[in-house]
Amino acid sequence: MEMPAMFKGNSLTCLALGARNLGLVVVAASGIGFFPAAVPADAQQRSNSRALGAASLLGNGTVASYAEFDTSRTLKAIGVVFSASALDNLPTAPSDGHRCFDSNNDGVIDLATECSGWHERVLPLPSEASRRTDMPFKWALLNWNPHGHIPAGIYDVPHFDVHFYIEPIENVFAIQRGPCGVEFARCDQFARAKLPLPKNYMHADFKDVDAVAPAMGNHLVDQTAHEFHGVPFNHTWIYGAYDGRVTFYEEMLTLAYLKSHPKNCFPIKTTPAVALTGYYPTKSCIRYVKKNDKEEYTVSLEDFQLRQGSPPEAEAVTKLPTQIQ
């Protein structure tokens, strides 16, 4: 999908795309502004200020991207914030109908069997963060999966996928649904998504399990994660790839876990090297915050470190053993 050129790196322009495409609602006169950070889980964030991106309707509330800065304007976090009511009355339909493919050529699209099983919200990061030349991440994609997804018995519970993208949105949304792979991608794009990553661009625990999804890319799974070793899935970390490069970072978490009011941060298994110079997170945080009568939930990337881009090494990421798929 070709996006207006002015969209790139500018969250204000997502308003021009309209509710017809993104379901956006303006939360301030400009759509973006500075707000005091909600009460944090740790004292370090108490002096942070927050820039909000344009909000999108979800459930009975809203979701929005955000960036937080300390008093010296150093970037402290990027994330997605859910109003408390966003978790109420979430969509139950199997799909929002955005990513479909008429697999039986009958001229009729079946939402349950021919469309990807999620409801998506595009959340461009605030311009205060996305316009920075040292910030590789430019936009977020939130996916609500009311019935979960494969593999059965592991991720087939209601959950959110929170993607933070390095890859431009027009490239990501060009990945179409089709007949190939367990997530049903267009076959030529399925092949491109599975092109090997250079060894130094991926942590050794993350493997290719053929999970190439339309409007996302390939999902590289941590084979050591607790959900593959007898502990039920509540949250997990995933790296995304397409065309031989890392394209997104993802925190995946269940609705039940978010409703348990967590206040937790987890170290990210960082890659040995990165292709692009910039600031990269070293921890992922999931928080419930209540101040006075206001409640919210945040999923964020934090503790950024400046990393220099490195050339690729030849040896590539391998495929996960069959029994883990």
Disulfide bonds with the S-S distance in Angstrom:
Cys100-Cys115 1.98
Cys180-Cys187 1.88
Cys265-Cys285 2.04
